[in-house]
Structure formats: structure tokens, C-alpha cells
Amino acid sequence: METSLLIALATFAFISTVTPGPNNMMLLASGAQYGYKRSLPHMLGIVIGVAGLMISTLLGIGALSTYFPYCTVC
């Protein structure tokens, strides 16, 4: 891997780790309003959704979308 790509990847990983994203903000609000136990399904849904995104990326769904575009008329 080239040094420039490694630096870009490390920077992205650091920034995405230390900054709160929209999922964390939703969980914070849900936990504050409804409590921990009632927010557990929300947490589980986020975990499953993020895992699904990672698996689809791993399987190359992004590459498939370039070969089979969603909208051929647009």
C-alpha cells in the first residue's frame, strides 16, 4: 500500500472513531428519553445495519453497482 493511501486511511479511521456520528446522537437521545433497556433494540438495529454495510462492501456490492446502475434513464 502506498504511503499516501495509508495516511488517508489512518486519518479517516481516527476521525470516524473520535467524532460522534448520527447513530451515537440518536442513541444518546433515546437513552436519555426512554432509558437503557428500552433503547436496546435501537442499539441492536444499528449494530446489524453497520454490519450489513460492511458485509455488502466486503462482497463488492459497490463494484456491482457500477456495472448495473440503478437508473439507466436518469
N, C-alpha and C positions, 0 to 999 in steps of 0.2 A: 504494500500500500504506500502510495506517495505521502510524503510528509505533510503537504498542504491538505490532503484529504483527511489524514489522521488528526490534524489540528482542528479542522472544521467539525469532524465527528465528535471530538472531545469537547469542543466548545458547545455544540448542540446538546450533548449529554449533560454537561454541567448546568446549562441554563434551564433545561427542561426538568432537572432534578430539584433545583433550589427555588424555582418560582412556582407559586401555587396556580394551578390551572383551573379551568371552569369546573371540572369534576370535584376538586377539593373544595371549591367555594360552595357548590351545591350541597356537598356532604356536611360542610360546616353549618350551613343554614338549616339543613334537615335535622342534624343532630341537636342544634340549639332549639328548634321549634318542637320536634317530636320525641327527642331522646335517642339514646344509643340503640336500644332494642328495636324500635320502630324504624330506624334508619338502616338496619342490617340488610334488608332486601335491596335497598338503593346501592349499598356498597357492593353487594354481590353482582348486581347488574352492571356496575362499572367495571368490575374485575372481568366478568365474562365478555363485555364489549371490547375492552382493551386487548384481551387475549385473542378475540376473534379478529381484530385488526392486525395484530402481529402475525397470526397464523395465515391470514389471507395475503399479507405482504410476503411472508416466507414462501408461500406456494406460487408466488409470481402473478397474482391477480392484476397488479398494476401493469405488467408486461402484456397480459392478455387484453386489457382494455385498449391498448394501442393498436392491436391487430383487429379487434372487434369493437369499434366505437359504438357508444350508446345511441347517438343520434347522427345518422348519416345525412340527413337533410339540412340540419342546422348550420 
